[in-house]
């Protein structure tokens, strides 16, 4: 199989996350490039600033799957309820979603909040 075929057939990274407070396991999947930029466009205001809470919520909505299925755990109507959820449990999911999306460090996540790519925030 060629390198091209290998890359184009590869899926997204994922991580099975235990959320003890909610007594559930959720599969957090990485996003496609198209999904990442669609979310960034959705959470950017008229001045180009990114709303961090909306970015976190949209990320959780897009990345949370029932384990071993293609079923999303949440739908857009759950956004208000998620914003009132236990923050520690929410942050467990958010950190896993960021890892699955390739944002492995706090610096890369901060860059995402500013709308820059991981390469632009890297110090070398």
C-alpha positions as CSV (number, residue, x, y, z in Angstrom):
1,X,0.0,0.0,0.0
2,X,1.4,3.4,-0.9
3,X,2.0,6.2,1.7
4,X,-0.9,8.2,0.2
5,X,-3.3,5.2,0.5
6,X,-2.2,4.6,4.1
7,X,-2.8,8.3,5.0
8,X,-6.1,8.6,3.2
9,X,-7.4,5.4,4.8
10,X,-6.3,6.3,8.4
11,X,-9.1,7.2,10.8
12,X,-9.1,9.7,13.6
13,X,-7.2,9.2,16.9
14,X,-9.5,8.3,19.8
15,X,-9.3,7.8,23.5
16,X,-11.7,5.9,25.8
17,X,-12.3,8.2,28.8
18,X,-13.6,7.2,32.2
19,X,-15.7,9.9,33.8
20,X,-16.2,8.6,37.3
21,X,-18.5,11.4,38.5
22,X,-20.9,10.6,35.7
23,X,-20.2,6.9,36.0
24,X,-19.7,6.6,32.2
25,X,-17.0,5.9,29.6
26,X,-17.0,8.1,26.5
27,X,-14.9,7.7,23.4
28,X,-13.3,11.0,22.5
29,X,-12.4,11.1,18.8
30,X,-10.2,13.5,17.0
31,X,-11.6,15.9,14.4
32,X,-11.0,16.1,10.7
33,X,-9.3,19.3,9.5
34,X,-12.7,20.3,8.1
35,X,-14.4,19.9,11.4
36,X,-11.7,21.9,13.3
37,X,-12.0,24.9,11.0
38,X,-15.8,24.7,11.0
39,X,-15.8,24.8,14.8
40,X,-13.3,27.7,14.8
41,X,-15.5,29.6,12.3
42,X,-18.6,28.9,14.4
43,X,-17.1,30.3,17.6
44,X,-15.4,33.4,16.2
45,X,-17.2,36.7,16.8
46,X,-17.5,39.6,14.4
47,X,-14.1,40.9,15.5
48,X,-12.4,37.6,14.9
49,X,-12.1,36.8,18.6
50,X,-12.8,33.2,19.7
51,X,-15.2,32.5,22.5
52,X,-13.4,30.0,24.6
53,X,-16.5,28.5,26.3
54,X,-18.2,28.1,23.0
55,X,-15.1,26.4,21.6
56,X,-15.0,24.0,24.5
57,X,-18.7,23.2,24.1
58,X,-18.5,22.7,20.3
59,X,-15.4,20.5,20.8
60,X,-17.2,18.3,23.3
61,X,-20.3,18.1,21.0
62,X,-18.2,17.1,18.0
63,X,-15.8,14.6,19.7
64,X,-17.9,12.6,22.2
65,X,-19.0,9.2,21.0
66,X,-20.7,6.2,22.4
67,X,-17.9,3.7,22.7
68,X,-17.4,1.5,19.6
69,X,-20.2,3.2,17.7
70,X,-20.6,6.1,15.3
71,X,-23.3,7.6,17.6
72,X,-22.5,11.0,19.1
73,X,-23.2,11.3,22.8
74,X,-24.5,14.8,22.6
75,X,-26.4,16.9,20.1
76,X,-26.5,20.7,19.7
77,X,-29.6,21.0,21.9
78,X,-27.4,19.8,24.8
79,X,-25.1,22.8,24.7
80,X,-26.9,24.7,27.5
81,X,-27.0,21.7,29.7
82,X,-23.4,20.9,29.1
83,X,-22.5,24.5,30.1
84,X,-24.0,23.8,33.5
85,X,-22.4,20.4,33.9
86,X,-19.8,19.5,36.5
87,X,-16.6,21.3,35.3
88,X,-14.2,18.7,36.4
89,X,-15.9,16.0,34.4
90,X,-16.3,18.4,31.5
91,X,-12.6,19.2,31.6
92,X,-11.7,15.5,31.6
93,X,-13.5,15.2,28.3
94,X,-12.1,18.4,26.9
95,X,-8.5,17.5,27.6
96,X,-9.1,14.1,26.0
97,X,-10.7,15.8,22.9
98,X,-7.8,18.1,22.6
99,X,-5.3,15.2,22.8
100,X,-7.2,13.3,20.2
101,X,-7.2,16.4,18.0
102,X,-3.4,16.7,18.3
103,X,-3.3,19.6,20.8
104,X,-1.1,17.8,23.3
105,X,0.2,20.8,25.3
106,X,-1.4,23.7,27.1
107,X,0.5,26.0,24.7
108,X,-1.1,24.3,21.7
109,X,-4.6,24.6,23.4
110,X,-3.9,28.3,24.1
111,X,-3.0,28.7,20.4
112,X,-6.2,27.1,19.4
113,X,-8.1,29.6,21.6
114,X,-6.3,32.3,19.7
115,X,-7.1,30.7,16.4
116,X,-3.6,29.8,15.5
117,X,-2.3,26.4,14.4
118,X,0.0,24.2,16.6
119,X,2.9,25.1,14.4
120,X,2.5,28.8,15.0
121,X,2.5,28.3,18.8
122,X,5.5,26.0,18.9
123,X,8.7,27.1,20.5
124,X,10.8,24.6,18.7
